[in-house]
């Protein structure tokens, strides 16, 4: 019967949070030893107390040490919960920093990609522009050369025409001189007269 009643006392203790295990209260076999640990009021000598009363004292004495153990356990549980909370917050902060770092790296990579794309497109456009400018310069040089050739050809044709005019003038002058000499020799007047001498 003495074994059943201490079990009831343990069952009546307040429930302990599930975070950390609570140390079990020390089982006391002798009632006078419990009184010494508790520093409870002095109990009557053991030889005068009969067993049922000793059991009653044993039931009441474990309650205060159980409360102290519960309070210490509760304090320890609160401290452990605080440590666990700090650990979680630290982990969350590290995760947040990691995610932010990943986002920054991804953003930098994308910005670098955009900058590379922009530079590539600009380089392509500048290369095309340079090619067009070179083509225009070549065409301009070709056109200028063609124009110079045309000018030279025109100048040559003009010189030929001048030479022909000069040659005709020389021929006409020679013919006029010959006719004048013939008319002088024959004494005849020319059939056609000049407009100013007409009559």
C-alpha contacts under 8 A as a table, 3 or more apart, distances in Angstrom:
res1	aa1	res2	aa2	distance
1	X	4	X	5.36
1	X	5	X	6.79
2	X	5	X	5.72
2	X	6	X	7.03
2	X	55	X	7.24
3	X	6	X	5.85
3	X	7	X	6.77
4	X	7	X	5.31
4	X	8	X	6.62
5	X	8	X	5.07
5	X	9	X	6.51
5	X	59	X	7.61
6	X	9	X	4.99
6	X	10	X	6.40
6	X	59	X	6.79
7	X	10	X	5.18
7	X	11	X	6.32
8	X	11	X	5.00
8	X	12	X	6.28
9	X	12	X	5.17
9	X	13	X	6.70
9	X	59	X	6.38
9	X	62	X	7.74
9	X	63	X	7.76
10	X	13	X	5.51
13	X	63	X	7.37
13	X	66	X	7.03
14	X	70	X	7.90
16	X	21	X	7.93
16	X	22	X	6.81
16	X	70	X	7.08
16	X	73	X	7.92
16	X	74	X	7.57
17	X	20	X	6.92
17	X	74	X	7.62
17	X	77	X	7.50
18	X	21	X	6.88
19	X	77	X	6.51
19	X	81	X	7.62
20	X	77	X	6.15
22	X	70	X	7.66
22	X	73	X	6.22
23	X	69	X	7.84
25	X	62	X	7.62
25	X	65	X	7.64
25	X	66	X	6.47
25	X	69	X	7.82
28	X	31	X	7.00
28	X	33	X	7.23
28	X	34	X	6.30
29	X	33	X	7.94
30	X	33	X	5.58
30	X	34	X	6.90
31	X	34	X	5.30
31	X	35	X	6.53
31	X	54	X	6.26
31	X	55	X	7.73
31	X	57	X	7.28
31	X	58	X	6.03
32	X	35	X	5.09
32	X	36	X	6.50
32	X	43	X	7.88
32	X	46	X	7.23
33	X	36	X	5.21
33	X	37	X	6.49
34	X	37	X	5.22
34	X	38	X	6.11
34	X	58	X	7.51
34	X	61	X	7.16
35	X	38	X	5.19
35	X	39	X	5.79
35	X	40	X	5.54
35	X	41	X	7.70
35	X	42	X	7.44
35	X	43	X	7.51
35	X	61	X	7.55
36	X	39	X	5.18
36	X	40	X	7.18
38	X	61	X	7.35
38	X	65	X	7.46
44	X	48	X	6.95
44	X	49	X	6.76
45	X	48	X	5.73
45	X	49	X	6.66
46	X	49	X	5.24
46	X	50	X	7.77
47	X	50	X	7.46
49	X	53	X	6.45
49	X	54	X	6.58
50	X	53	X	5.81
50	X	54	X	6.53
51	X	54	X	5.00
51	X	55	X	6.22
52	X	55	X	5.09
52	X	56	X	6.40
53	X	56	X	4.94
53	X	57	X	6.36
54	X	57	X	5.09
54	X	58	X	6.14
55	X	58	X	4.90
55	X	59	X	6.23
56	X	59	X	5.13
56	X	60	X	6.56
57	X	60	X	5.29
57	X	61	X	6.09
58	X	61	X	5.37
58	X	62	X	6.67
59	X	62	X	6.16
59	X	63	X	7.34
60	X	63	X	5.67
60	X	64	X	7.78
61	X	64	X	6.24
61	X	65	X	7.26
62	X	65	X	5.38
62	X	66	X	5.88
63	X	66	X	4.95
63	X	67	X	6.15
64	X	67	X	4.93
64	X	68	X	6.18
65	X	68	X	4.98
65	X	69	X	5.97
66	X	69	X	4.95
66	X	70	X	5.90
67	X	70	X	4.81
67	X	71	X	5.95
68	X	71	X	5.01
68	X	72	X	6.05
69	X	72	X	5.07
69	X	73	X	5.74
70	X	73	X	4.83
70	X	74	X	5.72
71	X	74	X	4.89
71	X	75	X	6.04
72	X	75	X	5.02
72	X	76	X	6.01
73	X	76	X	4.92
73	X	77	X	5.90
74	X	77	X	4.85
74	X	78	X	6.02
75	X	78	X	5.03
75	X	79	X	6.10
76	X	79	X	4.98
76	X	80	X	5.99
77	X	80	X	4.95
77	X	81	X	5.90
78	X	81	X	4.93
78	X	82	X	6.06
79	X	82	X	4.99
79	X	83	X	6.15
80	X	83	X	4.96
80	X	84	X	5.94
81	X	84	X	4.90
81	X	85	X	5.93
82	X	85	X	4.94
82	X	86	X	6.04
83	X	86	X	5.02
83	X	87	X	6.00
84	X	87	X	4.93
84	X	88	X	6.13
85	X	88	X	5.04
85	X	89	X	6.04
86	X	89	X	4.99
86	X	90	X	5.92
87	X	90	X	5.03
87	X	91	X	6.07
88	X	91	X	4.94
88	X	92	X	5.99
89	X	92	X	4.96
89	X	93	X	5.99
90	X	93	X	5.04
90	X	94	X	6.11
91	X	94	X	5.07
91	X	95	X	6.05
92	X	95	X	4.97
92	X	96	X	5.99
93	X	96	X	4.98
93	X	97	X	6.12
94	X	97	X	5.10
94	X	98	X	6.06
95	X	98	X	4.96
95	X	99	X	6.08
96	X	99	X	5.08
96	X	100	X	6.03
97	X	100	X	5.04
97	X	101	X	5.97
98	X	101	X	5.01
98	X	102	X	6.13
99	X	102	X	4.95
99	X	103	X	6.13
100	X	103	X	4.98
100	X	104	X	6.06
101	X	104	X	5.02
101	X	105	X	6.05
102	X	105	X	5.08
102	X	106	X	5.99
103	X	106	X	5.05
103	X	107	X	5.96
104	X	107	X	5.02
104	X	108	X	6.03
105	X	108	X	5.07
105	X	109	X	6.04
106	X	109	X	5.04
106	X	110	X	6.13
107	X	110	X	5.07
107	X	111	X	6.02
108	X	111	X	5.00
108	X	112	X	5.97
109	X	112	X	5.05
109	X	113	X	6.11
110	X	113	X	4.89
110	X	114	X	6.14
111	X	114	X	5.01
111	X	115	X	6.07
112	X	115	X	5.00
112	X	116	X	6.01
113	X	116	X	5.04
113	X	117	X	6.06
114	X	117	X	4.99
114	X	118	X	6.03
115	X	118	X	4.99
115	X	119	X	6.05
116	X	119	X	5.08
116	X	120	X	6.00
117	X	120	X	5.04
117	X	121	X	6.14
118	X	121	X	5.18
118	X	122	X	6.05
119	X	122	X	5.04
119	X	123	X	5.96
120	X	123	X	5.07
120	X	124	X	6.19
121	X	124	X	5.01
121	X	125	X	6.18
122	X	125	X	5.09
122	X	126	X	5.98
123	X	126	X	5.05
123	X	127	X	5.96
124	X	127	X	5.06
124	X	128	X	6.16
125	X	128	X	5.05
125	X	129	X	6.02
126	X	129	X	4.93
126	X	130	X	5.98
127	X	130	X	5.06
127	X	131	X	6.05
128	X	131	X	4.95
128	X	132	X	6.06
129	X	132	X	5.02
129	X	133	X	6.02
130	X	133	X	4.95
130	X	134	X	6.02
131	X	134	X	5.04
131	X	135	X	6.02
132	X	135	X	4.89
132	X	136	X	5.95
133	X	136	X	4.95
133	X	137	X	5.98
134	X	137	X	4.95
134	X	138	X	6.04
135	X	138	X	5.01
135	X	139	X	6.00
136	X	139	X	4.93
136	X	140	X	5.79
137	X	140	X	4.90
137	X	141	X	6.02
138	X	141	X	5.04
138	X	142	X	6.06
139	X	142	X	4.91
139	X	143	X	5.86
140	X	143	X	5.00
140	X	144	X	5.90
141	X	144	X	5.01
141	X	145	X	6.01
142	X	145	X	5.03
142	X	146	X	6.09
143	X	146	X	4.94
143	X	147	X	6.03
144	X	147	X	4.98
144	X	148	X	6.05
145	X	148	X	5.00
145	X	149	X	6.06
146	X	149	X	4.95
146	X	150	X	6.06
147	X	150	X	4.91
147	X	151	X	6.03
148	X	151	X	4.95
148	X	152	X	6.02
149	X	152	X	4.95
149	X	153	X	6.01
150	X	153	X	4.92
150	X	154	X	5.98
151	X	154	X	5.04
151	X	155	X	6.03
152	X	155	X	5.01
152	X	156	X	6.07
153	X	156	X	4.96
153	X	157	X	6.09
154	X	157	X	5.03
154	X	158	X	5.98
155	X	158	X	4.97
155	X	159	X	6.09
156	X	159	X	5.03
156	X	160	X	6.20
157	X	160	X	4.98
157	X	161	X	6.10
158	X	161	X	5.02
158	X	162	X	6.02
159	X	162	X	4.97
159	X	163	X	6.00
160	X	163	X	4.96
160	X	164	X	6.12
161	X	164	X	4.94
161	X	165	X	6.05
162	X	165	X	4.99
162	X	166	X	5.94
163	X	166	X	5.01
163	X	167	X	5.91
164	X	167	X	4.90
164	X	168	X	5.99
165	X	168	X	5.07
165	X	169	X	5.96
166	X	169	X	4.94
166	X	170	X	6.06
167	X	170	X	4.99
167	X	171	X	6.10
168	X	171	X	4.89
168	X	172	X	5.89
169	X	172	X	5.02
169	X	173	X	5.95
170	X	173	X	5.07
170	X	174	X	6.07
171	X	174	X	5.04
171	X	175	X	5.98
172	X	175	X	4.95
172	X	176	X	5.97
173	X	176	X	5.04
173	X	177	X	6.10
174	X	177	X	5.05
174	X	178	X	6.10
175	X	178	X	5.02
175	X	179	X	6.09
176	X	179	X	5.13
176	X	180	X	6.03
177	X	180	X	5.07
177	X	181	X	6.13
178	X	181	X	5.08
178	X	182	X	6.14
179	X	182	X	4.96
179	X	183	X	6.06
180	X	183	X	5.10
180	X	184	X	6.07
181	X	184	X	4.99
181	X	185	X	6.04
182	X	185	X	4.96
182	X	186	X	6.08
183	X	186	X	5.16
183	X	187	X	5.39
183	X	188	X	5.26
183	X	189	X	6.27
183	X	190	X	6.96
184	X	187	X	4.96
184	X	188	X	7.02
190	X	193	X	6.51
193	X	197	X	6.29
193	X	198	X	5.77
194	X	197	X	5.35
194	X	198	X	6.07
195	X	198	X	5.25
